[in-house]
Amino acid sequence: MTTEVRVPTLGESVTEATVATWFKKPGEPVAADEMLCELETDKVTVEVPAPAAGVLAEIVAAEGDTVGVDALLATISESGEAAAPAPAAAAEAPAAAPAGGDSVDVMVPALGESVTEATVSTWFKAVGDAVAQDEMLCELETDKVSVEVPAPAAGVLAEIVAPEGTTVDATAKLAVISSSGAVVAATPAAAAPAAAPATAGKDIKDGPAAEKAMAEAGISRDQVTGTGKDGRATKADVAAAVASAAAAPAAAPAAAPRAPVPADDAAREERVKMTRLRQTIARRLKDAQNTAAILTTYNEVDMTECMALRKEYKDLFEKKHGVRLGFMSFFTKACCHALKEVPEVNAEIDGTDIVYKNFVHMGIAAGTPQGLVVPVIRDADKMSFAEIEGAIAEKGKRARDGKLSMAEMQGGTFTISNGGVYGSLMSPPILTPPQSGILGMHKIQDRPMVINGEIKIRPMMYLALSYDHRIVDGKGAVTFLVRVKEALEDPRRLLMDL
């Protein structure tokens, strides 16, 4: 029986890739989930694991070939399945013996597209604790989301292979569950040295894309920290090393003032490692500033009519729909309305092309204890007020609990960020690439305004639209913001599509 190895999903808008490196040859045994080859797209490097154990029978797409999504890469023959696991079984025999042969490995679950590693943030069980099937054992943190790891079977947690703080790849073993209740005596500290020779003895070869990038950048291999499987360097690792080297001279003067810090001050400092999510937020925000030509235009909106409408109908609305009527649905509707008239704000640049989106996947920025995340409400332009409020409430709660999947934070075409909930009066938001626009909401504050020649106190809010000037002109940006203002100051315009 043969198993086909096909090109996995490459990511949104990516339709093809180049086979960069094969790590196995025909005739060689492979284990399930062992990395077979590496594909390179114009955005990321993708590892292709073996879907089953056996022997690599045939390589259909050789190194350098361009392949599409779901294209056949190779075939695996399961006739050699007994031979492949033998070395692994022999190596693990001493550890498995105490469990009486009834152990179940707890593996890293699917982390999502383009995510190759995670950090073990919290273990909720200790060695020796009883666990039920599907009970949460630990939590992993990636650069995008937190991932819960459930118990694959009931029993006793016999061994923790990856303690808190350990960085693991997408195919790593986290723990062992014993149904007989036996506990492995080895400690994590003792297990660490045993694992080192396995990697150290391998002849690790980087992919050609990484080698080419190193040659072009003029840096040596020892300057690059490999994050790929078995420590292999990827193209992204080379780019990170180049950026680090370029930043080093500039960072030196900034670091110098720390030298004379008094001992008593140093004792009162606390140094905490940035979470993966925070590192990713920092990197993407800076990338947005480096890539897009970001400009911000401002306006202000009189919230009198919106507040009156909300006050009049909020009880009936909640009673009928089971969700509270907030201002976010008004702003979402107003933005969807304005995006129809100014489509370039709902577009993105792809190379030398402009991609106009004939739909609105609205990103709603949400603050969480881990950092800012942007869940996406898909086809918001087709949703009612109640559907929008329900989606915002549900995704907001999941965001705060760290339960959002990566798919729920991808594909947005426009974003709304509400700094007003924290008291912000005015600030320019930063784009979420590759989007070309983001609306910043702010605090509602009573201010004296001239209405028909008379000074009146009105609840006013400043609006800020940051946009990519490469694709959106000033006229389009101002028009968009004026249309949002008009719709909010007279919500009836939304019903009339005016």
C-alpha positions as CSV (number, residue, x, y, z in Angstrom):
1,M,0.0,0.0,0.0
2,T,1.3,3.5,-0.9
3,T,0.6,6.9,0.7
4,E,0.8,10.0,-1.4
5,V,2.7,13.1,-0.1
6,R,1.1,16.2,-1.5
7,V,1.7,20.0,-1.2
8,P,0.0,21.4,1.9
9,T,-2.0,24.6,2.1
10,L,0.5,27.4,1.4
11,G,-1.4,30.3,2.9
12,E,-3.8,32.9,1.7
13,S,-3.3,34.0,-1.9
14,V,-0.2,31.7,-2.3
15,T,-0.9,29.2,-5.1
16,E,2.6,27.7,-5.8
17,A,5.9,26.9,-4.3
18,T,9.4,25.7,-5.3
19,V,10.8,22.5,-3.9
20,A,13.9,23.7,-2.1
21,T,15.4,20.7,-0.3
22,W,14.7,16.9,0.0
23,F,15.9,15.5,3.3
24,K,15.2,11.9,2.3
25,K,16.1,9.8,-0.7
26,P,14.1,7.0,-2.4
27,G,14.6,3.8,-0.4
28,E,15.2,5.4,2.9
29,P,12.8,4.7,5.8
30,V,10.7,7.5,7.2
31,A,8.7,7.9,10.4
32,A,5.3,9.5,10.5
33,D,5.5,13.3,10.8
34,E,9.3,13.2,10.0
35,M,10.2,16.1,7.7
36,L,10.6,15.0,4.1
37,C,11.3,18.2,2.2
38,E,11.1,22.0,2.4
39,L,9.1,24.2,0.0
40,E,9.8,27.9,-0.6
41,T,7.1,30.4,-1.5
42,D,7.4,34.1,-2.0
43,K,6.3,34.6,1.6
44,V,7.4,31.7,3.8
45,T,9.3,28.4,3.9
46,V,7.0,25.4,4.4
47,E,8.1,22.0,5.8
48,V,6.4,18.9,4.5
49,P,6.1,16.1,7.0
50,A,5.5,12.4,6.2
51,P,1.8,11.6,6.4
52,A,2.7,7.9,7.4
53,A,5.6,5.7,8.3
54,G,7.2,3.5,5.7
55,V,9.8,3.8,3.0
56,L,10.2,6.7,0.5
57,A,9.3,5.0,-2.7
58,E,9.4,7.8,-5.3
59,I,10.2,11.5,-5.5
60,V,7.9,13.0,-8.1
61,A,8.9,16.7,-7.7
62,A,12.6,17.2,-7.6
63,E,14.5,20.1,-6.0
64,G,13.9,23.2,-8.0
65,D,10.5,22.1,-9.4
66,T,7.6,24.5,-9.1
67,V,4.5,22.9,-7.7
68,G,0.9,24.0,-7.0
69,V,-1.2,23.4,-4.0
70,D,-2.1,19.7,-3.5
71,A,0.4,18.7,-6.2
72,L,2.0,15.2,-5.8
73,L,5.5,15.4,-4.3
74,A,6.3,11.8,-3.5
75,T,4.9,8.4,-2.5
76,I,5.6,6.4,0.6
77,S,5.4,2.6,0.6
78,E,4.1,1.1,3.8
79,S,5.7,-2.3,3.1
80,G,8.8,-1.1,4.9
81,E,6.9,0.2,7.9
82,A,8.3,-2.5,10.3
83,A,11.8,-1.6,9.5
84,A,11.5,2.1,10.0
85,P,10.4,2.3,13.6
86,A,13.0,-0.3,14.8
87,P,15.7,2.2,15.7
88,A,13.3,4.6,17.5
89,A,11.6,1.7,19.3
90,A,15.0,0.4,20.4
91,A,16.0,3.9,21.6
92,E,12.8,4.4,23.5
93,A,12.6,0.9,25.0
94,P,14.3,1.8,28.4
95,A,11.9,4.7,28.9
96,A,8.8,2.8,27.9
97,A,9.6,-0.2,30.1
98,P,8.4,1.4,33.4
99,A,5.0,2.1,31.8
100,G,4.4,-1.5,31.1
101,G,4.1,-1.0,27.4
102,D,0.8,0.8,27.8
103,S,2.1,4.4,27.4
104,V,0.5,7.0,25.1
105,D,2.6,9.9,23.9
106,V,1.3,13.4,24.1
107,M,2.4,15.2,21.0
108,V,2.3,18.9,19.9
109,P,-1.0,19.4,18.2
110,A,-1.4,21.2,14.8
111,L,-0.1,24.7,15.4
112,G,-1.5,26.2,12.2
113,E,-0.3,27.3,8.9
114,S,3.3,28.6,8.8
115,V,3.8,28.0,12.6
116,T,6.7,25.6,13.2
117,E,7.4,25.9,16.9
118,A,5.9,26.9,20.2
119,T,6.9,27.5,23.8
120,V,5.4,25.4,26.7
121,S,3.9,28.1,28.8
122,T,2.0,26.2,31.6
123,W,1.5,22.7,32.8
124,F,-1.8,22.1,34.5
125,K,-0.9,18.6,35.7
126,A,2.2,17.2,37.5
127,V,3.9,13.9,37.1
128,G,1.8,11.3,38.9
129,D,-1.5,13.1,38.5
130,A,-4.5,11.2,37.2
131,V,-5.8,12.6,33.9
132,A,-9.1,12.1,32.0
133,Q,-9.3,11.8,28.3
134,D,-9.5,15.3,26.7
135,E,-8.6,17.0,30.0
136,M,-6.3,19.9,29.4
137,L,-2.8,19.0,30.2
138,C,-0.8,22.1,29.2
139,E,-0.9,25.3,27.2
140,L,1.5,26.2,24.4
141,E,2.2,29.7,23.2
142,T,3.1,30.5,19.6
143,D,3.8,33.8,18.0
144,K,0.1,34.1,17.1
145,V,-2.1,32.2,19.5
146,S,-2.2,30.1,22.6
147,V,-2.9,26.4,22.0
148,E,-4.4,24.0,24.6
149,V,-3.1,20.4,24.6
150,P,-5.8,17.8,25.7
151,A,-5.0,14.4,27.0
152,P,-5.2,11.8,24.2
153,A,-6.2,9.1,26.7
154,A,-7.1,8.6,30.3
155,G,-4.5,7.4,32.8
156,V,-1.6,8.9,34.9
157,L,0.8,11.5,33.7
158,A,3.9,9.4,33.7
159,E,6.5,11.8,32.3
160,I,6.8,15.4,31.3
161,V,9.3,15.6,28.4
162,A,9.0,19.3,27.7
163,P,8.8,21.4,30.9
164,E,7.6,25.0,31.1
165,G,9.7,27.4,29.1
166,T,10.8,24.7,26.6
167,T,10.7,25.6,22.9
168,V,9.3,22.7,20.9
169,D,8.8,22.1,17.2
170,A,5.6,21.0,15.5
171,T,6.3,17.3,15.8
172,A,7.8,17.2,19.3
173,K,6.7,14.9,22.2
174,L,5.4,16.8,25.3
175,A,4.7,14.0,27.8
176,V,3.8,10.4,28.3
177,I,0.5,9.1,29.8
178,S,0.5,5.6,31.4
179,S,-2.8,3.8,31.6
180,S,-1.3,1.4,34.3
181,G,-0.3,4.3,36.5
182,A,3.5,3.7,36.2
183,V,5.6,6.8,36.4
184,V,8.9,7.3,34.6
185,A,11.7,8.1,37.1
186,A,13.8,10.3,34.8
187,T,13.7,14.0,35.6
188,P,13.6,16.7,32.9
189,A,17.1,17.8,33.9
190,A,18.4,14.3,33.3
191,A,16.6,13.9,30.1
192,A,18.1,17.0,28.5
193,P,21.7,15.7,28.1
194,A,20.4,12.5,26.6
195,A,18.6,14.4,23.9
196,A,21.6,16.5,22.9
197,P,23.6,13.7,21.1
198,A,20.7,12.9,18.9
199,T,20.9,16.3,17.2
200,A,24.6,16.7,17.6
201,G,25.3,13.5,15.7
202,K,23.3,14.4,12.7
203,D,24.7,15.9,9.5
204,I,22.4,18.9,9.3
205,K,22.1,20.5,5.9
206,D,20.4,23.9,5.5
207,G,18.1,24.5,2.6
208,P,19.4,26.0,-0.7
209,A,17.3,29.1,-0.1
210,A,19.0,29.8,3.2
211,E,22.4,29.0,1.8
212,K,21.8,31.4,-1.1
213,A,20.6,34.1,1.3
214,M,23.7,33.7,3.5
215,A,26.0,34.0,0.4
216,E,24.2,37.1,-0.8
217,A,24.3,38.7,2.6
218,G,27.9,37.8,3.2
219,I,27.4,36.2,6.6
220,S,28.7,32.9,7.9
221,R,26.5,30.0,9.2
222,D,27.6,30.5,12.8
223,Q,26.0,34.0,12.7
224,V,22.6,32.5,12.0
225,T,20.4,30.8,14.6
226,G,18.4,28.1,12.9
227,T,14.8,27.7,13.9
228,G,13.9,24.9,11.4
229,K,13.8,21.2,12.2
230,D,17.0,19.9,13.9
231,G,18.3,23.5,14.0
232,R,18.3,24.0,10.2
233,A,18.5,27.6,9.0
234,T,15.7,29.0,7.0
235,K,15.6,32.1,4.8
236,A,13.7,33.9,7.5
237,D,16.5,33.1,10.0
238,V,19.1,34.6,7.6
239,A,17.0,37.8,7.3
240,A,16.7,38.0,11.1
241,A,20.5,37.6,11.4
242,V,21.2,40.3,8.9
243,A,18.7,42.7,10.6
244,S,20.3,41.9,14.0
245,A,23.8,42.7,12.6
246,A,22.6,45.9,11.1
247,A,21.0,47.0,14.3
248,A,24.0,46.2,16.5
249,P,26.0,49.4,15.9
250,A,22.9,51.5,16.5
251,A,22.0,49.6,19.6
252,A,25.4,50.0,21.2
253,P,25.0,53.7,22.1
254,A,21.6,53.1,23.5
255,A,22.8,50.2,25.7
256,A,25.8,52.2,27.0
257,P,23.9,54.3,29.6
258,R,22.9,51.1,31.5
259,A,26.5,50.6,32.6
260,P,26.5,53.1,35.5
261,V,23.1,52.0,36.9
262,P,23.5,52.0,40.8
263,A,23.3,48.5,42.4
264,D,20.3,49.4,44.5
265,D,18.4,50.5,41.3
266,A,19.4,47.3,39.5
267,A,18.1,45.2,42.4
268,R,14.7,46.8,42.0
269,E,14.5,46.1,38.3
270,E,12.7,43.1,36.8
271,R,13.7,41.6,33.6
272,V,11.0,39.5,31.8
273,K,11.4,37.7,28.5
274,M,9.0,39.0,25.8
275,T,6.3,36.5,25.0
276,R,6.2,35.2,21.4
277,L,3.0,37.1,20.8
278,R,4.5,40.4,22.0
279,Q,7.6,39.8,19.8
280,T,5.4,39.2,16.8
281,I,3.3,42.3,17.5
282,A,6.5,44.4,17.8
283,R,7.9,43.0,14.6
284,R,4.7,43.4,12.5
285,L,4.1,46.9,13.7
286,K,7.6,47.9,12.7
287,D,7.3,46.0,9.4
288,A,4.2,48.0,8.7
289,Q,6.0,51.3,9.2
290,N,8.9,50.2,7.1
291,T,6.8,48.9,4.2
292,A,3.7,51.1,3.8
293,A,3.6,54.9,3.3
294,I,1.4,55.5,6.3
295,L,-0.4,58.8,6.6
296,T,-3.3,59.7,9.0
297,T,-6.2,62.0,8.4
298,Y,-8.6,63.1,11.2
299,N,-12.2,64.2,11.6
300,E,-14.7,64.4,14.4
301,V,-18.2,63.0,14.7
302,D,-21.1,64.2,16.7
303,M,-22.4,61.1,18.5
304,T,-25.7,62.6,19.5
305,E,-28.0,60.7,17.1
306,C,-26.2,57.4,17.6
307,M,-26.4,57.7,21.4
308,A,-30.1,58.6,21.3
309,L,-30.9,55.7,19.0
310,R,-29.0,53.3,21.2
311,K,-30.7,54.6,24.3
312,E,-34.1,54.3,22.8
313,Y,-33.7,50.7,21.5
314,K,-31.0,49.0,23.6
315,D,-33.5,47.2,25.9
316,L,-35.7,45.9,23.1
317,F,-32.6,45.0,21.1
318,E,-31.1,42.9,23.9
319,K,-34.4,41.3,24.7
320,K,-34.9,40.2,21.1
321,H,-31.4,39.3,20.0
322,G,-29.7,38.3,23.3
323,V,-26.8,40.7,22.8
324,R,-26.2,44.3,23.9
325,L,-26.3,47.1,21.4
326,G,-23.0,48.9,21.4
327,F,-21.4,51.5,19.2
328,M,-19.1,49.0,17.4
329,S,-22.0,47.8,15.2
330,F,-22.7,51.4,14.2
331,F,-19.1,52.0,13.3
332,T,-18.8,48.6,11.5
333,K,-21.9,49.4,9.4
334,A,-20.7,52.9,8.7
335,C,-17.3,51.7,7.5
336,C,-18.8,49.0,5.3
337,H,-21.0,51.7,3.8
338,A,-18.0,54.0,3.2
339,L,-15.8,51.2,1.7
340,K,-18.3,50.7,-1.1
341,E,-17.7,54.3,-2.2
342,V,-14.0,54.3,-1.7
343,P,-12.9,50.7,-2.6
344,E,-9.2,51.5,-2.5
345,V,-9.3,51.7,1.3
346,N,-10.5,48.0,1.2
347,A,-7.7,46.9,-1.2
348,E,-4.1,45.7,-0.9
349,I,-0.9,45.8,-2.9
350,D,0.4,42.5,-4.2
351,G,3.7,43.2,-6.0
352,T,2.8,45.5,-8.8
353,D,-1.0,44.7,-8.7
354,I,-3.8,46.3,-6.7
355,V,-6.2,43.7,-5.3
356,Y,-9.7,45.1,-4.7
357,K,-11.9,43.2,-2.3
358,N,-15.5,43.0,-3.2
359,F,-16.3,42.0,0.4
360,V,-15.5,43.2,3.9
361,H,-13.7,41.0,6.4
362,M,-13.7,43.4,9.3
363,G,-10.8,43.2,11.8
364,I,-11.8,44.4,15.3
365,A,-8.7,45.1,17.4
366,A,-9.0,43.7,20.9
367,G,-6.8,44.2,23.9
368,T,-5.9,41.0,25.9
369,P,-3.6,40.3,28.8
370,Q,-1.1,38.8,26.3
371,G,-1.3,41.8,23.9
372,L,-3.3,43.2,21.1
373,V,-5.0,40.8,18.7
374,V,-7.3,41.4,15.8
375,P,-10.1,38.8,15.3
376,V,-11.8,39.0,11.9
377,I,-15.5,39.2,11.3
378,R,-16.0,37.7,7.9
379,D,-18.5,39.3,5.4
380,A,-19.4,42.0,7.9
381,D,-21.0,43.9,5.0
382,K,-23.7,41.3,4.8
383,M,-24.5,41.1,8.5
384,S,-27.2,42.8,10.6
385,F,-26.5,45.0,13.7
386,A,-27.4,42.0,15.9
387,E,-25.1,39.6,14.0
388,I,-22.2,42.1,14.2
389,E,-22.7,42.6,17.9
390,G,-23.0,38.9,18.5
391,A,-19.8,38.2,16.6
392,I,-17.9,41.0,18.3
393,A,-18.9,39.8,21.8
394,E,-18.1,36.1,21.0
395,K,-14.7,36.8,19.5
396,G,-13.8,39.4,22.1
397,K,-14.4,36.9,24.9
398,R,-12.4,34.2,23.0
399,A,-9.6,36.7,22.5
400,R,-9.4,37.5,26.2
401,D,-9.4,33.8,27.1
402,G,-6.7,33.1,24.5
403,K,-9.0,30.7,22.6
404,L,-8.8,32.3,19.1
405,S,-7.5,30.2,16.3
406,M,-5.1,31.5,13.7
407,A,-7.7,31.2,11.0
408,E,-9.9,33.7,13.0
409,M,-7.2,36.3,12.8
410,Q,-6.3,36.0,9.1
411,G,-7.8,37.5,6.0
412,G,-9.0,40.9,7.3
413,T,-9.5,43.6,4.6
414,F,-10.0,46.6,7.0
415,T,-9.6,47.2,10.7
416,I,-11.3,49.2,13.5
417,S,-9.4,50.0,16.6
418,N,-11.2,51.5,19.6
419,G,-8.7,53.3,21.9
420,G,-11.5,55.2,23.4
421,V,-12.3,52.4,25.8
422,Y,-8.9,53.2,27.5
423,G,-9.6,57.0,27.5
424,S,-7.6,57.9,24.4
425,L,-8.6,61.3,23.0
426,M,-6.6,61.2,19.7
427,S,-3.9,58.9,18.3
428,P,-2.9,57.6,14.8
429,P,-3.4,53.9,14.5
430,I,-0.8,51.7,12.6
431,L,-1.9,49.6,9.6
432,T,-2.3,45.9,9.7
433,P,-0.4,44.7,6.6
434,P,-1.4,44.1,3.9
435,Q,-4.5,46.2,4.6
436,S,-4.5,49.7,3.3
437,G,-6.7,51.3,6.0
438,I,-7.5,51.3,9.7
439,L,-10.0,53.4,11.6
440,G,-9.2,54.6,15.1
441,M,-12.1,55.4,17.4
442,H,-11.5,57.5,20.5
443,K,-13.1,58.7,23.7
444,I,-16.6,60.4,23.5
445,Q,-16.2,63.7,25.3
446,D,-18.6,66.6,25.7
447,R,-17.4,69.8,24.0
448,P,-18.9,73.1,23.0
449,M,-19.9,73.1,19.4
450,V,-21.5,75.8,17.2
451,I,-24.8,74.4,15.9
452,N,-26.9,76.7,13.7
453,G,-25.1,79.8,15.1
454,E,-25.5,78.7,18.7
455,I,-23.0,77.2,21.1
456,K,-24.2,73.8,22.4
457,I,-22.6,71.0,24.3
458,R,-22.3,67.9,22.2
459,P,-20.8,64.4,22.7
460,M,-17.9,64.5,20.2
461,M,-15.4,61.8,19.1
462,Y,-12.3,62.2,17.1
463,L,-11.8,59.8,14.3
464,A,-8.4,58.9,12.8
465,L,-8.0,57.0,9.5
466,S,-4.4,55.7,8.8
467,Y,-4.0,54.7,5.2
468,D,-1.3,53.5,2.8
469,H,-0.6,56.5,0.6
470,R,0.8,54.2,-2.0
471,I,-2.7,53.1,-2.9
472,V,-5.0,55.6,-1.3
473,D,-4.9,59.2,-2.2
474,G,-5.7,62.0,0.1
475,K,-9.0,62.6,-1.6
476,G,-10.1,59.0,-1.1
477,A,-9.1,59.0,2.5
478,V,-10.9,62.2,3.4
479,T,-14.0,61.1,1.5
480,F,-14.1,57.8,3.4
481,L,-13.8,59.5,6.7
482,V,-16.5,62.1,5.8
483,R,-18.9,59.2,4.7
484,V,-18.3,57.5,8.1
485,K,-19.0,60.8,9.9
486,E,-22.2,61.4,7.9
487,A,-23.5,57.9,8.5
488,L,-22.9,58.2,12.3
489,E,-24.4,61.6,12.7
490,D,-27.5,60.5,10.8
491,P,-27.9,56.7,11.1
492,R,-30.9,56.8,8.8
493,R,-28.5,57.1,5.9
494,L,-27.4,53.5,6.5
495,L,-31.0,52.3,6.0
496,M,-31.4,54.4,2.9
497,D,-27.9,53.4,1.5
498,L,-27.0,57.1,1.1
